[in-house]
Amino acid sequence: MGGDGKVFTLAQVSEHNTPKDCWLIINDKVYDVTKYLKDHPGGDEVLLSAAGKDATDDFEDVGHSDSARDMLDQYYVGEIDISTIPTKTTYKPPNSNQDK
């Protein structure tokens, strides 16, 4: 596995969001999938839509095989500094029980 213990911020990863330079975050690990774009069974647009972002939910929702998960190792470039990823907020509708 590559990476040499490098840690990237979300801002650094987000700079890699083109077909010639495509990085993804999956399970707090950073992957350079540029060379895999043309070979991805779901098409390159799937990867490009998540380029420079945390693609964990997208990756897990598809239900990738063990061999697909093993393939990630060859694209590994480092870890994400999780403190740079904003926390997800849950939408809470305004209180509908207003006093009249």
C-alpha positions as CSV (number, residue, x, y, z in Angstrom):
1,M,0.0,0.0,0.0
2,G,1.3,3.5,-0.9
3,G,0.7,6.7,0.8
4,D,3.8,6.8,3.1
5,G,1.6,7.9,6.0
6,K,0.6,11.2,4.3
7,V,-2.4,13.0,5.8
8,F,-4.5,15.3,3.6
9,T,-7.1,17.9,4.4
10,L,-10.4,18.0,2.7
11,A,-9.3,21.2,1.0
12,Q,-6.3,19.4,-0.5
13,V,-8.4,16.5,-1.7
14,S,-11.0,18.8,-3.2
15,E,-8.4,20.2,-5.6
16,H,-8.2,16.8,-7.3
17,N,-11.6,16.8,-9.0
18,T,-11.0,16.5,-12.8
19,P,-10.8,13.6,-15.2
20,K,-7.0,14.1,-15.3
21,D,-6.7,14.2,-11.5
22,C,-9.4,12.4,-9.6
23,W,-9.2,11.7,-5.8
24,L,-11.8,10.2,-3.6
25,I,-12.2,9.7,0.2
26,I,-13.6,6.4,1.2
27,N,-13.7,5.3,4.9
28,D,-11.2,8.1,5.9
29,K,-8.7,7.0,3.3
30,V,-7.6,9.0,0.2
31,Y,-7.5,7.3,-3.2
32,D,-6.2,8.6,-6.5
33,V,-8.5,6.8,-9.0
34,T,-7.5,8.8,-12.0
35,K,-6.0,5.8,-13.8
36,Y,-9.1,3.7,-13.0
37,L,-11.7,6.1,-14.5
38,K,-11.9,4.4,-17.9
39,D,-12.0,0.9,-16.4
40,H,-14.7,1.6,-13.8
41,P,-17.7,-0.8,-14.5
42,G,-20.2,2.0,-13.6
43,G,-18.5,4.5,-15.9
44,D,-16.2,7.4,-15.1
45,E,-19.1,9.8,-14.4
46,V,-19.8,7.9,-11.2
47,L,-16.3,8.5,-9.9
48,L,-16.1,12.1,-11.3
49,S,-19.3,13.1,-9.5
50,A,-17.6,12.2,-6.2
51,A,-14.2,13.6,-7.1
52,G,-12.5,15.6,-4.4
53,K,-15.2,14.6,-1.9
54,D,-16.0,12.0,0.8
55,A,-17.5,9.2,-1.4
56,T,-17.9,6.7,1.5
57,D,-21.7,6.7,1.4
58,D,-21.8,6.3,-2.4
59,F,-19.3,3.5,-2.3
60,E,-21.1,1.6,0.5
61,D,-24.5,2.1,-1.0
62,V,-23.5,0.3,-4.2
63,G,-22.4,-2.8,-2.2
64,H,-19.0,-3.3,-3.8
65,S,-17.5,-6.8,-3.8
66,D,-14.5,-7.9,-1.8
67,S,-12.4,-7.8,-4.9
68,A,-13.4,-4.2,-5.6
69,R,-12.5,-3.3,-2.0
70,D,-9.1,-5.0,-2.4
71,M,-8.5,-3.0,-5.6
72,L,-8.6,0.2,-3.5
73,D,-5.2,-0.7,-2.1
74,Q,-3.4,0.1,-5.4
75,Y,-4.9,3.6,-5.5
76,Y,-4.3,4.5,-1.9
77,V,-2.4,7.8,-1.4
78,G,-2.9,8.6,2.3
79,E,-5.4,9.4,5.1
80,I,-7.8,12.2,5.5
81,D,-7.5,14.6,8.4
82,I,-11.1,13.9,9.7
83,S,-11.1,17.2,11.6
84,T,-11.3,19.0,8.2
85,I,-14.5,17.2,7.2
86,P,-17.6,19.1,8.3
87,T,-19.9,17.2,10.5
88,K,-23.2,16.2,8.9
89,T,-26.2,17.9,10.2
90,T,-29.7,16.4,10.3
91,Y,-32.5,18.6,9.0
92,K,-35.0,19.5,11.8
93,P,-38.2,21.1,10.6
94,P,-39.3,24.2,12.4
95,N,-41.6,23.7,15.3
96,S,-45.1,23.5,13.8
97,N,-46.9,23.9,17.2
98,Q,-46.9,27.7,17.2
99,D,-48.9,29.6,19.8
100,K,-51.9,31.4,18.3
